[in-house]
Each structure stands twice: as C-alpha cells, then as structure tokens.
C-alpha cells in the first residue's frame, strides 16, 4: 500500500474518531474547528501522495537520458521526443513585459520551441510541472525564467548548447541536477555552465518549490 493511501486512511480514521467523540460529548467541536484541525493533515497527505506518485516514472526517465548520453540508438531518442511533443503546451498570458504561465490545480507542460525565453514567470499550485526549453529563442543579454511551485514535481529539460545558470531550492523533496543530488529538507543546488559568464545571450532559471522533487536535465 502506498504512503498516500495510508495517510488518507489515517485521516479518515481520525475524522471518524472526532465525529464519534463529538456525538458522545467527549469533544466540543463545531464544523469550523474540525476543518481548521484537519486542513494541515489534508495538505500533508496530498504532499506525500504527489511526491511519491511519479518515482518510478522519474527513474525510467533518468535511465532514458542516461542511455541517450551513452550514445545508444537514436530511434529510442526520436520516440521519446515525439511522445513529449505530442502533449499540449500551456498557453501564457502577458502582464506588462512579462510572459506568465499559471495554474492552481493540475499538471502543466510548457514547450518553448520557437518561443522567446525572456522574462518568463511560471506559477504552479498543486500538480507536476514539465518544461522543455529546446528550440527556445534567446534574446540579447540575460533571459530569465522564474518558477514557483507549491506541491508537485518539477522537471526541466535544457539543451547543453544554451549557456545557463540554474538555481533550485525546495523545502521538502529531492533536487537532482547535473549529477548533484540533495534530498530531505531545505535543499539548495545551483549549476553554472562553463560558457555562461562569457555568453552574449544566456538563460537564468530560478526554481523555488515547497513540496516536491526538482529535476534538471541537461540534454
């Protein structure tokens, strides 16, 4: 049984005990008190479920990219790329000089192919986020992508040909980037490509996540 199901089951048992105790006058709760008491447990349960939901999928994805970098068959690479591009990319909206992507609930997939990479804000509430920067257009100077996530995993694919500096932090979960890994609580990892400082056009990515894994793939 998964940790998410166990947590949800414990919450149901807790709710049952509270309602039973209230009906027998062991407790004196009103509906508002019950909601305020249970809300943290609900968020904890959702966080645990979302963190572990795609562990196996992540391992398979990591193995795929490891085999690509080892020079294995290009047909496998082509199939993987076509499966990614078949997903519908999120539509942005513009606020001033910023291009914004936001979603409160649900997974997000953003494909920047033939799209500008300058001055991007991405906000994801509860759900996984996947970003593909291959084929994105760099403007002269510094291009920024700022990402914030509440609960859910974040995956970003960055071509090695793009000069990039990536900063990642999360409160609970793992961070995996360019062979470096940090797990547990309050993680911070950054990576700077060798050509970043001297490049005329470069990409800065900042990722801040509360609960969830962050994985950066340089491909």
C-alpha positions as CSV (number, residue, x, y, z in Angstrom):
1,X,0.0,0.0,0.0
2,X,1.3,3.4,-0.9
3,X,2.1,6.1,1.6
4,X,-0.6,8.3,0.2
5,X,-3.3,5.7,0.7
6,X,-2.0,5.0,4.2
7,X,-2.1,8.8,5.1
8,X,-5.6,9.2,3.6
9,X,-6.8,6.2,5.6
10,X,-5.4,7.6,8.8
11,X,-7.1,10.9,8.1
12,X,-10.4,9.1,7.6
13,X,-9.9,7.2,10.9
14,X,-9.1,10.5,12.6
15,X,-12.2,12.1,11.2
16,X,-14.3,9.1,12.5
17,X,-12.9,9.4,16.0
18,X,-13.5,13.1,16.1
19,X,-17.1,12.8,14.9
20,X,-17.8,9.9,17.3
21,X,-16.2,11.8,20.2
22,X,-18.3,14.9,19.4
23,X,-21.5,12.9,19.2
24,X,-20.7,11.3,22.6
25,X,-19.9,14.8,24.1
26,X,-16.2,13.8,24.6
27,X,-15.3,16.8,22.5
28,X,-16.9,20.1,21.8
29,X,-16.1,20.9,18.1
30,X,-18.1,22.9,15.6
31,X,-17.6,22.4,11.8
32,X,-15.1,25.3,11.6
33,X,-12.9,23.8,14.3
34,X,-12.9,20.4,12.6
35,X,-11.9,21.9,9.2
36,X,-9.1,24.0,10.8
37,X,-7.8,20.9,12.7
38,X,-7.9,18.6,9.6
39,X,-6.6,21.0,7.0
40,X,-2.9,20.5,7.8
41,X,-3.3,16.7,7.7
42,X,-5.0,17.0,4.3
43,X,-2.1,19.1,2.9
44,X,0.4,16.7,4.3
45,X,-1.4,13.8,2.7
46,X,-1.6,15.5,-0.7
47,X,2.1,16.4,-0.5
48,X,3.1,12.9,0.3
49,X,1.0,11.4,-2.4
50,X,2.3,13.9,-5.1
51,X,5.9,13.4,-4.0
52,X,5.8,9.6,-4.4
53,X,3.4,9.5,-7.3
54,X,6.0,9.5,-10.1
55,X,9.0,8.0,-8.5
56,X,9.0,5.0,-10.9
57,X,8.3,7.3,-13.9
58,X,11.2,9.5,-12.9
59,X,13.6,6.6,-12.6
60,X,12.6,5.4,-16.1
61,X,13.1,8.9,-17.4
62,X,16.5,9.2,-15.8
63,X,17.5,5.9,-17.3
64,X,16.4,7.0,-20.8
65,X,18.5,10.1,-20.7
66,X,21.5,8.2,-19.3
67,X,21.3,5.8,-22.3
68,X,21.0,8.8,-24.7
69,X,24.2,10.3,-23.3
70,X,25.9,7.0,-23.5
71,X,25.3,7.0,-27.3
72,X,22.6,4.4,-27.6
73,X,20.2,4.1,-30.5
74,X,18.8,7.3,-32.0
75,X,15.5,5.6,-32.7
76,X,14.7,5.4,-29.0
77,X,15.6,9.1,-28.7
78,X,13.3,10.0,-31.5
79,X,10.4,8.1,-30.0
80,X,10.9,9.7,-26.6
81,X,11.0,13.2,-28.2
82,X,7.9,12.6,-30.2
83,X,6.0,11.4,-27.1
84,X,6.9,14.6,-25.3
85,X,6.0,17.0,-28.1
86,X,2.6,15.3,-28.5
87,X,1.4,16.9,-25.3
88,X,-0.4,20.2,-25.5
89,X,1.6,23.1,-24.1
90,X,0.1,25.6,-21.7
91,X,-1.0,29.0,-23.1
92,X,0.6,32.0,-21.5
93,X,-0.8,35.5,-20.8
94,X,1.2,38.7,-20.8
95,X,1.4,41.2,-18.0
96,X,3.4,44.2,-18.9
97,X,6.8,43.0,-20.2
98,X,6.4,39.6,-18.6
99,X,5.0,36.4,-20.1
100,X,3.2,34.4,-17.4
101,X,2.1,30.8,-17.1
102,X,-0.1,29.9,-14.0
103,X,-2.3,27.1,-12.9
104,X,-3.8,26.5,-9.4
105,X,-4.7,22.8,-9.8
106,X,-3.4,20.2,-12.3
107,X,-0.3,19.3,-14.2
108,X,1.5,21.7,-16.5
109,X,3.5,21.1,-19.6
110,X,5.3,24.1,-21.3
111,X,7.2,23.7,-24.6
112,X,9.2,26.8,-25.5
113,X,10.1,25.6,-29.0
114,X,10.2,28.7,-31.3
115,X,9.1,30.8,-28.3
116,X,11.0,33.6,-26.5
117,X,12.8,32.7,-23.3
118,X,13.0,36.3,-22.0
119,X,11.3,37.4,-18.8
120,X,9.1,34.4,-18.0
121,X,7.1,33.8,-14.8
122,X,5.7,30.3,-14.1
123,X,3.5,29.5,-11.1
124,X,2.1,26.0,-10.4
125,X,-0.1,25.4,-7.4
126,X,-0.9,21.7,-6.9
127,X,0.4,19.4,-9.7
128,X,3.5,18.5,-11.7
129,X,5.3,20.8,-14.0
130,X,7.4,19.9,-17.0
131,X,9.3,22.4,-19.1
132,X,11.1,21.9,-22.4
133,X,13.4,24.8,-23.5
134,X,14.9,23.1,-26.6
135,X,14.3,25.4,-29.6
136,X,13.5,28.4,-27.4
137,X,14.7,31.9,-28.6
138,X,17.3,33.7,-26.6
139,X,17.3,37.5,-26.7
140,X,20.5,39.5,-26.4
141,X,21.8,39.6,-22.8
142,X,20.2,37.9,-19.9
143,X,17.0,35.8,-20.3
144,X,15.1,34.9,-17.1
145,X,12.7,32.1,-16.2
146,X,11.4,32.3,-12.7
147,X,9.4,29.2,-11.4
148,X,7.4,28.7,-8.3
149,X,5.7,25.6,-7.2
150,X,3.6,24.7,-4.2
151,X,3.0,20.9,-4.2
152,X,4.3,18.7,-7.1
153,X,7.4,17.6,-9.0
154,X,9.2,19.9,-11.4
155,X,11.2,18.7,-14.5
156,X,13.1,21.0,-16.8
157,X,15.0,20.0,-20.0
158,X,17.8,22.4,-21.0
159,X,20.0,21.8,-24.1
160,X,23.7,21.8,-23.4
161,X,24.1,24.4,-26.2
162,X,22.3,27.1,-24.2
163,X,24.5,29.0,-21.7
164,X,22.6,28.6,-18.5
165,X,22.7,29.2,-14.8
166,X,20.1,27.3,-12.7
167,X,19.3,27.9,-9.0
168,X,17.0,25.3,-7.4
169,X,15.5,25.2,-3.8
170,X,12.8,23.3,-2.1
171,X,11.6,22.7,1.4
172,X,10.6,19.1,1.2
173,X,11.8,16.7,-1.5
174,X,14.8,15.9,-3.7
175,X,16.8,18.0,-6.1
176,X,18.7,16.3,-8.9
177,X,20.8,18.4,-11.3
178,X,23.9,17.7,-13.4
179,X,25.0,14.7,-11.3
180,X,24.5,16.6,-8.0
181,X,21.7,15.5,-5.6
182,X,20.2,16.8,-2.4
183,X,17.3,15.2,-0.5
184,X,15.3,15.8,2.6
185,X,14.5,19.3,3.8
186,X,15.6,22.8,2.8
187,X,17.6,21.9,-0.2
188,X,19.6,24.3,-2.4
189,X,21.6,23.5,-5.5
190,X,22.9,25.6,-8.4
191,X,24.7,24.9,-11.6
192,X,26.5,27.3,-14.0
193,X,27.6,26.2,-17.5
194,X,31.2,26.9,-18.5
195,X,30.2,29.4,-21.2
196,X,27.6,31.3,-19.1
197,X,29.7,34.2,-18.0
198,X,31.2,35.0,-21.4
199,X,28.0,34.4,-23.4
200,X,26.2,37.4,-25.1
201,X,22.9,35.6,-24.8
202,X,22.3,33.4,-21.8
203,X,19.5,31.8,-19.7
204,X,19.0,32.2,-16.0
205,X,16.5,29.8,-14.3
206,X,15.3,30.1,-10.7
207,X,13.2,27.3,-9.2
208,X,11.5,27.6,-5.8
209,X,9.4,24.7,-4.7
210,X,7.7,24.0,-1.4
211,X,6.9,20.2,-1.6
212,X,8.1,18.1,-4.4
213,X,11.1,16.8,-6.4
214,X,13.1,19.1,-8.8
215,X,15.0,17.5,-11.6
216,X,17.1,19.4,-14.2
217,X,18.1,17.5,-17.3
218,X,20.9,19.0,-19.5
219,X,20.4,17.2,-22.8
